[in-house]
Amino acid sequence: MHPMVWLGLALLVLWAIAWLVLKVVSFAVHLLLIAAVLFVVWGLVKRGARKAGL
């Protein structure tokens, strides 16, 4: 095969791998953000319950 075809195929494979990694990282960041918000809310609720004497 012509070298330019190999280069095109290699770039296509690298692009697909980078796209997949980006999707996985984006999913992980959103999960961490949701977990952080839940922990903040949980801490505020516990603090409010403690101050209310519950």
Secondary structure in CASP SS format (residue, H / E / C, confidence):
PFRMAT SS
TARGET T0000
AUTHOR 0000-0000-0000
METHOD secondary structure of the structure
MODEL  1
M C 1.00
H C 1.00
P H 1.00
M H 1.00
V H 1.00
W H 1.00
L H 1.00
G H 1.00
L H 1.00
A H 1.00
L H 1.00
L H 1.00
V H 1.00
L H 1.00
W H 1.00
A H 1.00
I H 1.00
A H 1.00
W H 1.00
L H 1.00
V H 1.00
L H 1.00
K H 1.00
V H 1.00
V H 1.00
S H 1.00
F H 1.00
A H 1.00
V H 1.00
H H 1.00
L H 1.00
L H 1.00
L H 1.00
I H 1.00
A H 1.00
A H 1.00
V H 1.00
L H 1.00
F H 1.00
V H 1.00
V H 1.00
W H 1.00
G H 1.00
L H 1.00
V H 1.00
K H 1.00
R H 1.00
G H 1.00
A H 1.00
R H 1.00
K H 1.00
A H 1.00
G C 1.00
L C 1.00
END
